[in-house]
Amino acid sequence: MEAHNESISQQQLKRVLDLSRRLAVTTDLDALLIHLVEAATKLLDCERASIFLHDPKAGQLWTKIALQSAEIRVPQDAGIVGQAFTSNQLIHVPKPYEDKRFNPEPDRKSGFCTRNLLTAPMVGLDQKPVGVIQAVNKAGDAFADQDCDLLQLLADHAGVAIQRFNLQQDAIKSVELRREMDLAKRVQQSMIPTKPPEVEGVNAIGWTRAASITGGDCFDLWTLPDGRLAIFLGDASGHGIGPAMVVSQVRTLIRALIDVETNPSKLLARVNSRMFEDLQDGQFITVFFGILDRDGNLEWTSAGQGPILARPSPGDPLQVLDTPGYPLGFTPAWPDAPGAPLRIKPGGYLFAASDGIYEAMDPEGALFGDERVIKLLDGLQANSADESIVAIRNAVDQWQTNQEPNDDQTIVFVHKFA
């Protein structure tokens, strides 16, 4: 429809400009839309006005604000409002009951009579519609060209205001989400040991790097009341807040239950019973858990976590410890699956890493792999915990060409030096 802005009075333009100023500073969407529909009914001298906002997730247009009318939801391409939205054009319907696009059912239910309609898309600065404004029942005769110009002018101002409001809300949500993610990260980091546990003749340390703000990996090293060393490495499927909560829950359960059950295999069976009830379908967590005494005797088990490497004494070849159990959360009953007896003598060590280390990718998609880890460990002159972890980290970083990892990466190294 051609514009006829010269027919708009100075008083009407003043009202539009006043409304525009109010829209520019309004941070409450309901208040913003109420201003708009009230201005539309006054400027166009009509009975009612409604604003249909676009709900992209539902593919619908819905009346966030509708003066003297209940909420209405319609498909985004249905009826007169749908055509105005999808075509991005103003639509004037002087006789709705003669128009096939008009749905008379709401009138039948309410007893209201729609005599004429004027509908305009509200577009943002990118010229994409964010909704529709509709004026109903012009007083006296049908809507005139002047009314069309006024409604489109209102719609243009409203579209920009609504787009600005949506962008502000997205920014607020982004800040809030970042704050929550940072809080989750601090909580998760608080569970990581800040210094090696004090266990006679043992140096035990770990390192972890998340693929996002929070990770699905976790490790823990602590001294039991009888002086033995507890070793935990967990890897929940995925990465982010959800897996971080899962792996933290498992770590907390192990910490709590070890006071009443010190057998690693029986302990994981108890944890599995709890996790099977709590985890959603498709979620699981792999775990290595071991207890090392002063003489180097290691009681251990693995719930799908591997490979776990051990060099029982200096000069021995690296052993790959078989994984006796499957990941936690698959079935309600976890088997009694103790690992094979192992003694680590002075100069020997235990090495555990999450699959983010073994499956680190180079730019061509090749995996870092088990063999490279074993070769690196074999090539170290001194098998200290610190040197070994630094060597593995540096090699993985070079393999990834210093890019961010695709998966969380965690290493635990336990060296018995006496």
C-alpha positions as a Python dict, from the first residue, in 0.01 Angstrom:
ca = {
    (1, 'M'): (0, 0, 0),
    (2, 'E'): (133, 345, -89),
    (3, 'A'): (228, 581, 191),
    (4, 'H'): (19, 888, 265),
    (5, 'N'): (220, 1046, 544),
    (6, 'E'): (109, 1394, 442),
    (7, 'S'): (-240, 1306, 569),
    (8, 'I'): (-116, 1246, 925),
    (9, 'S'): (-181, 1547, 1143),
    (10, 'Q'): (85, 1723, 1344),
    (11, 'Q'): (-95, 1621, 1663),
    (12, 'Q'): (-89, 1257, 1563),
    (13, 'L'): (280, 1275, 1475),
    (14, 'K'): (347, 1433, 1814),
    (15, 'R'): (172, 1143, 1985),
    (16, 'V'): (376, 894, 1785),
    (17, 'L'): (700, 1071, 1876),
    (18, 'D'): (600, 1084, 2243),
    (19, 'L'): (530, 712, 2230),
    (20, 'S'): (863, 650, 2057),
    (21, 'R'): (1047, 825, 2340),
    (22, 'R'): (864, 613, 2596),
    (23, 'L'): (944, 296, 2406),
    (24, 'A'): (1311, 391, 2393),
    (25, 'V'): (1347, 395, 2773),
    (26, 'T'): (1101, 123, 2876),
    (27, 'T'): (1265, -187, 3022),
    (28, 'D'): (938, -364, 3107),
    (29, 'L'): (797, -547, 2804),
    (30, 'D'): (438, -553, 2936),
    (31, 'A'): (445, -180, 3003),
    (32, 'L'): (595, -121, 2660),
    (33, 'L'): (322, -316, 2483),
    (34, 'I'): (42, -160, 2689),
    (35, 'H'): (166, 185, 2585),
    (36, 'L'): (158, 66, 2229),
    (37, 'V'): (-195, -78, 2219),
    (38, 'E'): (-336, 218, 2408),
    (39, 'A'): (-172, 455, 2160),
    (40, 'A'): (-307, 249, 1869),
    (41, 'T'): (-669, 260, 1991),
    (42, 'K'): (-652, 635, 2049),
    (43, 'L'): (-469, 732, 1731),
    (44, 'L'): (-677, 506, 1507),
    (45, 'D'): (-1001, 559, 1700),
    (46, 'C'): (-1079, 187, 1716),
    (47, 'E'): (-1236, -44, 1972),
    (48, 'R'): (-950, -281, 2033),
    (49, 'A'): (-587, -344, 1957),
    (50, 'S'): (-376, -656, 1998),
    (51, 'I'): (-8, -736, 1976),
    (52, 'F'): (97, -1080, 1858),
    (53, 'L'): (455, -1166, 1947),
    (54, 'H'): (647, -1432, 1758),
    (55, 'D'): (739, -1747, 1948),
    (56, 'P'): (1005, -1905, 1721),
    (57, 'K'): (1036, -2222, 1929),
    (58, 'A'): (664, -2297, 1903),
    (59, 'G'): (627, -2149, 1552),
    (60, 'Q'): (338, -1941, 1680),
    (61, 'L'): (207, -1587, 1711),
    (62, 'W'): (49, -1513, 2047),
    (63, 'T'): (-124, -1216, 2207),
    (64, 'K'): (107, -1099, 2484),
    (65, 'I'): (-115, -790, 2515),
    (66, 'A'): (-473, -782, 2384),
    (67, 'L'): (-706, -513, 2515),
    (68, 'Q'): (-1047, -657, 2607),
    (69, 'S'): (-954, -1000, 2473),
    (70, 'A'): (-826, -1333, 2609),
    (71, 'E'): (-489, -1473, 2500),
    (72, 'I'): (-486, -1611, 2147),
    (73, 'R'): (-226, -1843, 1995),
    (74, 'V'): (-213, -1923, 1625),
    (75, 'P'): (43, -2083, 1391),
    (76, 'Q'): (283, -1819, 1260),
    (77, 'D'): (147, -1856, 906),
    (78, 'A'): (-224, -1887, 994),
    (79, 'G'): (-499, -1636, 923),
    (80, 'I'): (-466, -1265, 869),
    (81, 'V'): (-201, -1209, 1138),
    (82, 'G'): (-2, -1500, 998),
    (83, 'Q'): (-8, -1358, 646),
    (84, 'A'): (95, -1012, 770),
    (85, 'F'): (382, -1174, 960),
    (86, 'T'): (508, -1406, 684),
    (87, 'S'): (460, -1157, 399),
    (88, 'N'): (598, -867, 607),
    (89, 'Q'): (318, -646, 469),
    (90, 'L'): (31, -443, 612),
    (91, 'I'): (-310, -599, 552),
    (92, 'H'): (-643, -410, 555),
    (93, 'V'): (-959, -622, 577),
    (94, 'P'): (-1273, -401, 559),
    (95, 'K'): (-1514, -699, 575),
    (96, 'P'): (-1360, -983, 777),
    (97, 'Y'): (-1657, -1223, 752),
    (98, 'E'): (-1618, -1222, 375),
    (99, 'D'): (-1246, -1302, 395),
    (100, 'K'): (-1144, -1670, 397),
    (101, 'R'): (-841, -1592, 611),
    (102, 'F'): (-1059, -1470, 899),
    (103, 'N'): (-1148, -1712, 1179),
    (104, 'P'): (-1493, -1621, 1319),
    (105, 'E'): (-1484, -1879, 1598),
    (106, 'P'): (-1354, -1642, 1872),
    (107, 'D'): (-1640, -1400, 1786),
    (108, 'R'): (-1897, -1678, 1816),
    (109, 'K'): (-1770, -1776, 2158),
    (110, 'S'): (-1747, -1422, 2294),
    (111, 'G'): (-2040, -1256, 2115),
    (112, 'F'): (-1809, -989, 1978),
    (113, 'C'): (-1851, -869, 1620),
    (114, 'T'): (-1541, -788, 1417),
    (115, 'R'): (-1639, -528, 1160),
    (116, 'N'): (-1297, -441, 1017),
    (117, 'L'): (-930, -518, 1073),
    (118, 'L'): (-599, -348, 1013),
    (119, 'T'): (-287, -559, 1067),
    (120, 'A'): (79, -457, 1037),
    (121, 'P'): (405, -649, 1091),
    (122, 'M'): (644, -513, 1352),
    (123, 'V'): (998, -538, 1218),
    (124, 'G'): (1336, -485, 1375),
    (125, 'L'): (1637, -305, 1234),
    (126, 'D'): (1720, -616, 1032),
    (127, 'Q'): (1378, -590, 859),
    (128, 'K'): (1269, -922, 1007),
    (129, 'P'): (929, -925, 1179),
    (130, 'V'): (920, -982, 1554),
    (131, 'G'): (542, -984, 1573),
    (132, 'V'): (222, -819, 1450),
    (133, 'I'): (1, -534, 1571),
    (134, 'Q'): (-368, -546, 1487),
    (135, 'A'): (-635, -276, 1520),
    (136, 'V'): (-999, -386, 1539),
    (137, 'N'): (-1324, -200, 1455),
    (138, 'K'): (-1262, 151, 1339),
    (139, 'A'): (-1524, 383, 1483),
    (140, 'G'): (-1778, 467, 1214),
    (141, 'D'): (-1649, 359, 873),
    (142, 'A'): (-1357, 138, 765),
    (143, 'F'): (-994, 223, 824),
    (144, 'A'): (-862, 492, 591),
    (145, 'D'): (-521, 537, 427),
    (146, 'Q'): (-424, 767, 712),
    (147, 'D'): (-491, 486, 959),
    (148, 'C'): (-276, 251, 756),
    (149, 'D'): (11, 497, 767),
    (150, 'L'): (-30, 554, 1141),
    (151, 'L'): (-44, 184, 1227),
    (152, 'Q'): (264, 107, 1016),
    (153, 'L'): (446, 395, 1181),
    (154, 'L'): (358, 258, 1522),
    (155, 'A'): (456, -93, 1413),
    (156, 'D'): (797, 26, 1291),
    (157, 'H'): (872, 196, 1623),
    (158, 'A'): (740, -101, 1820),
    (159, 'G'): (942, -354, 1622),
    (160, 'V'): (1269, -178, 1699),
    (161, 'A'): (1172, -138, 2067),
    (162, 'I'): (1080, -506, 2101),
    (163, 'Q'): (1398, -614, 1923),
    (164, 'R'): (1602, -393, 2157),
    (165, 'F'): (1421, -537, 2459),
    (166, 'N'): (1488, -894, 2340),
    (167, 'L'): (1856, -816, 2287),
    (168, 'Q'): (1875, -667, 2635),
    (169, 'Q'): (1716, -978, 2784),
    (170, 'D'): (1956, -1203, 2590),
    (171, 'A'): (2247, -1000, 2723),
    (172, 'I'): (2116, -1026, 3080),
    (173, 'K'): (2064, -1401, 3044),
    (174, 'S'): (2412, -1435, 2902),
    (175, 'V'): (2562, -1249, 3199),
    (176, 'E'): (2354, -1454, 3445),
    (177, 'L'): (2449, -1779, 3272),
    (178, 'R'): (2816, -1680, 3278),
    (179, 'R'): (2785, -1599, 3648),
    (180, 'E'): (2625, -1938, 3717),
    (181, 'M'): (2890, -2113, 3507),
    (182, 'D'): (3168, -1932, 3693),
    (183, 'L'): (3008, -2032, 4023),
    (184, 'A'): (2987, -2394, 3910),
    (185, 'K'): (3351, -2377, 3802),
    (186, 'R'): (3457, -2242, 4142),
    (187, 'V'): (3259, -2515, 4319),
    (188, 'Q'): (3416, -2783, 4100),
    (189, 'Q'): (3767, -2642, 4141),
    (190, 'S'): (3720, -2633, 4519),
    (191, 'M'): (3695, -3014, 4510),
    (192, 'I'): (4033, -3053, 4341),
    (193, 'P'): (4324, -3104, 4585),
    (194, 'T'): (4529, -2787, 4622),
    (195, 'K'): (4835, -2973, 4747),
    (196, 'P'): (4956, -3335, 4739),
    (197, 'P'): (4827, -3556, 5020),
    (198, 'E'): (5079, -3641, 5290),
    (199, 'V'): (5138, -4013, 5253),
    (200, 'E'): (5466, -4165, 5366),
    (201, 'G'): (5692, -4251, 5072),
    (202, 'V'): (5443, -4140, 4806),
    (203, 'N'): (5419, -3840, 4577),
    (204, 'A'): (5070, -3818, 4427),
    (205, 'I'): (4947, -3529, 4211),
    (206, 'G'): (4689, -3466, 3944),
    (207, 'W'): (4598, -3216, 3674),
    (208, 'T'): (4276, -3141, 3492),
    (209, 'R'): (4163, -2913, 3208),
    (210, 'A'): (3798, -2869, 3110),
    (211, 'A'): (3686, -2845, 2748),
    (212, 'S'): (3432, -2579, 2855),
    (213, 'I'): (3392, -2362, 3165),
    (214, 'T'): (3307, -2669, 3368),
    (215, 'G'): (3407, -3024, 3286),
    (216, 'G'): (3288, -3381, 3321),
    (217, 'D'): (3627, -3493, 3454),
    (218, 'C'): (3733, -3492, 3817),
    (219, 'F'): (4016, -3634, 4025),
    (220, 'D'): (4080, -3653, 4395),
    (221, 'L'): (4368, -3768, 4615),
    (222, 'W'): (4335, -3785, 4992),
    (223, 'T'): (4472, -3958, 5300),
    (224, 'L'): (4249, -4206, 5483),
    (225, 'P'): (4245, -4217, 5864),
    (226, 'D'): (4470, -4526, 5860),
    (227, 'G'): (4734, -4344, 5652),
    (228, 'R'): (4654, -4507, 5317),
    (229, 'L'): (4617, -4304, 4996),
    (230, 'A'): (4278, -4287, 4820),
    (231, 'I'): (4294, -4230, 4443),
    (232, 'F'): (3991, -4124, 4238),
    (233, 'L'): (3953, -4033, 3870),
    (234, 'G'): (3607, -3992, 3716),
    (235, 'D'): (3487, -3902, 3369),
    (236, 'A'): (3115, -3835, 3312),
    (237, 'S'): (2981, -3853, 2958),
    (238, 'G'): (2982, -3509, 2795),
    (239, 'H'): (3118, -3185, 2939),
    (240, 'G'): (2958, -2879, 3091),
    (241, 'I'): (2744, -2815, 3400),
    (242, 'G'): (2544, -3140, 3382),
    (243, 'P'): (2841, -3381, 3366),
    (244, 'A'): (3026, -3165, 3621),
    (245, 'M'): (2740, -3219, 3866),
    (246, 'V'): (2737, -3594, 3794),
    (247, 'V'): (3110, -3648, 3847),
    (248, 'S'): (3104, -3430, 4158),
    (249, 'Q'): (2817, -3639, 4298),
    (250, 'V'): (3014, -3961, 4243),
    (251, 'R'): (3323, -3815, 4407),
    (252, 'T'): (3113, -3699, 4706),
    (253, 'L'): (2947, -4040, 4742),
    (254, 'I'): (3284, -4216, 4743),
    (255, 'R'): (3418, -3973, 5003),
    (256, 'A'): (3114, -4036, 5224),
    (257, 'L'): (3086, -4414, 5182),
    (258, 'I'): (3453, -4495, 5230),
    (259, 'D'): (3403, -4453, 5605),
    (260, 'V'): (3187, -4767, 5602),
    (261, 'E'): (3319, -4956, 5296),
    (262, 'T'): (3690, -4957, 5212),
    (263, 'N'): (3682, -5229, 4948),
    (264, 'P'): (3703, -5036, 4615),
    (265, 'S'): (3487, -5282, 4420),
    (266, 'K'): (3211, -5306, 4681),
    (267, 'L'): (3224, -4930, 4722),
    (268, 'L'): (3164, -4865, 4351),
    (269, 'A'): (2879, -5115, 4355),
    (270, 'R'): (2707, -4901, 4620),
    (271, 'V'): (2772, -4583, 4423),
    (272, 'N'): (2636, -4745, 4107),
    (273, 'S'): (2305, -4826, 4280),
    (274, 'R'): (2259, -4458, 4361),
    (275, 'M'): (2372, -4330, 4023),
    (276, 'F'): (2153, -4574, 3829),
    (277, 'E'): (1849, -4417, 3995),
    (278, 'D'): (1967, -4060, 3942),
    (279, 'L'): (2113, -4060, 3591),
    (280, 'Q'): (1903, -4006, 3281),
    (281, 'D'): (1903, -4257, 2996),
    (282, 'G'): (2227, -4240, 2801),
    (283, 'Q'): (2427, -4087, 3087),
    (284, 'F'): (2712, -4277, 3247),
    (285, 'I'): (3040, -4221, 3425),
    (286, 'T'): (3370, -4409, 3409),
    (287, 'V'): (3570, -4430, 3731),
    (288, 'F'): (3907, -4551, 3854),
    (289, 'F'): (3932, -4590, 4229),
    (290, 'G'): (4222, -4732, 4427),
    (291, 'I'): (4368, -4742, 4776),
    (292, 'L'): (4747, -4758, 4819),
    (293, 'D'): (4907, -4856, 5150),
    (294, 'R'): (5254, -4771, 5284),
    (295, 'D'): (5400, -5094, 5145),
    (296, 'G'): (5282, -5013, 4794),
    (297, 'N'): (4994, -5262, 4788),
    (298, 'L'): (4718, -5128, 4565),
    (299, 'E'): (4356, -5234, 4601),
    (300, 'W'): (4172, -5103, 4301),
    (301, 'T'): (3890, -5133, 4051),
    (302, 'S'): (3781, -4956, 3735),
    (303, 'A'): (3432, -4885, 3608),
    (304, 'G'): (3517, -4861, 3241),
    (305, 'Q'): (3803, -4616, 3302),
    (306, 'G'): (4119, -4699, 3112),
    (307, 'P'): (4376, -4768, 3007),
    (308, 'I'): (4539, -4748, 3349),
    (309, 'L'): (4917, -4785, 3336),
    (310, 'A'): (5154, -4909, 3606),
    (311, 'R'): (5528, -4962, 3633),
    (312, 'P'): (5558, -5175, 3948),
    (313, 'S'): (5931, -5105, 3991),
    (314, 'P'): (6208, -4923, 3802),
    (315, 'G'): (6305, -5105, 3486),
    (316, 'D'): (5982, -5300, 3464),
    (317, 'P'): (5781, -5263, 3145),
    (318, 'L'): (5463, -5063, 3172),
    (319, 'Q'): (5162, -5276, 3253),
    (320, 'V'): (4817, -5199, 3116),
    (321, 'L'): (4571, -5283, 3392),
    (322, 'D'): (4263, -5462, 3268),
    (323, 'T'): (3934, -5280, 3324),
    (324, 'P'): (3725, -5523, 3533),
    (325, 'G'): (3392, -5336, 3540),
    (326, 'Y'): (3167, -5138, 3310),
    (327, 'P'): (3073, -4769, 3358),
    (328, 'L'): (2848, -4666, 3643),
    (329, 'G'): (2483, -4602, 3564),
    (330, 'F'): (2429, -4869, 3296),
    (331, 'T'): (2250, -5130, 3509),
    (332, 'P'): (2118, -5142, 3868),
    (333, 'A'): (2362, -5418, 3968),
    (334, 'W'): (2735, -5348, 3932),
    (335, 'P'): (2947, -5667, 3954),
    (336, 'D'): (3197, -5729, 4228),
    (337, 'A'): (3494, -5652, 4003),
    (338, 'P'): (3821, -5608, 4193),
    (339, 'G'): (4133, -5536, 3994),
    (340, 'A'): (4423, -5781, 3985),
    (341, 'P'): (4655, -5753, 4290),
    (342, 'L'): (4936, -5503, 4233),
    (343, 'R'): (5231, -5392, 4441),
    (344, 'I'): (5419, -5075, 4353),
    (345, 'K'): (5775, -5084, 4483),
    (346, 'P'): (6002, -4782, 4544),
    (347, 'G'): (6066, -4609, 4212),
    (348, 'G'): (5745, -4751, 4059),
    (349, 'Y'): (5434, -4556, 3973),
    (350, 'L'): (5072, -4559, 3867),
    (351, 'F'): (4943, -4347, 3577),
    (352, 'A'): (4574, -4278, 3506),
    (353, 'A'): (4427, -4041, 3249),
    (354, 'S'): (4083, -3965, 3108),
    (355, 'D'): (4003, -4037, 2745),
    (356, 'G'): (4050, -3667, 2666),
    (357, 'I'): (4426, -3738, 2677),
    (358, 'Y'): (4424, -4053, 2467),
    (359, 'E'): (4170, -3911, 2221),
    (360, 'A'): (4326, -3566, 2180),
    (361, 'M'): (4320, -3480, 1808),
    (362, 'D'): (4568, -3315, 1578),
    (363, 'P'): (4441, -3081, 1302),
    (364, 'E'): (4387, -3382, 1071),
    (365, 'G'): (4177, -3566, 1329),
    (366, 'A'): (4437, -3828, 1427),
    (367, 'L'): (4425, -3941, 1791),
    (368, 'F'): (4714, -3899, 2034),
    (369, 'G'): (4663, -4262, 2136),
    (370, 'D'): (4784, -4510, 2398),
    (371, 'E'): (5115, -4585, 2228),
    (372, 'R'): (5233, -4223, 2240),
    (373, 'V'): (5155, -4202, 2610),
    (374, 'I'): (5347, -4524, 2678),
    (375, 'K'): (5642, -4412, 2463),
    (376, 'L'): (5657, -4080, 2647),
    (377, 'L'): (5657, -4248, 2988),
    (378, 'D'): (5922, -4499, 2875),
    (379, 'G'): (6142, -4214, 2755),
    (380, 'L'): (6145, -4022, 3084),
    (381, 'Q'): (6474, -4052, 3272),
    (382, 'A'): (6316, -3966, 3605),
    (383, 'N'): (5970, -4100, 3676),
    (384, 'S'): (5868, -3825, 3915),
    (385, 'A'): (5500, -3727, 3922),
    (386, 'D'): (5560, -3362, 3834),
    (387, 'E'): (5795, -3428, 3542),
    (388, 'S'): (5572, -3697, 3396),
    (389, 'I'): (5256, -3487, 3404),
    (390, 'V'): (5436, -3187, 3251),
    (391, 'A'): (5579, -3408, 2975),
    (392, 'I'): (5238, -3555, 2887),
    (393, 'R'): (5069, -3211, 2895),
    (394, 'N'): (5330, -3054, 2668),
    (395, 'A'): (5314, -3341, 2421),
    (396, 'V'): (4933, -3328, 2405),
    (397, 'D'): (4938, -2950, 2359),
    (398, 'Q'): (5181, -2981, 2071),
    (399, 'W'): (4971, -3260, 1918),
    (400, 'Q'): (4662, -3037, 1934),
    (401, 'T'): (4871, -2746, 1800),
    (402, 'N'): (4779, -2562, 2122),
    (403, 'Q'): (4409, -2552, 2030),
    (404, 'E'): (4138, -2592, 2292),
    (405, 'P'): (4062, -2962, 2358),
    (406, 'N'): (3745, -3128, 2231),
    (407, 'D'): (3707, -3320, 2555),
    (408, 'D'): (3803, -3272, 2919),
    (409, 'Q'): (4155, -3387, 3003),
    (410, 'T'): (4271, -3522, 3338),
    (411, 'I'): (4588, -3696, 3460),
    (412, 'V'): (4670, -3861, 3794),
    (413, 'F'): (5024, -3977, 3869),
    (414, 'V'): (5121, -4167, 4185),
    (415, 'H'): (5496, -4222, 4237),
    (416, 'K'): (5629, -4435, 4520),
    (417, 'F'): (5975, -4306, 4598),
    (418, 'A'): (6047, -4495, 4921),
}
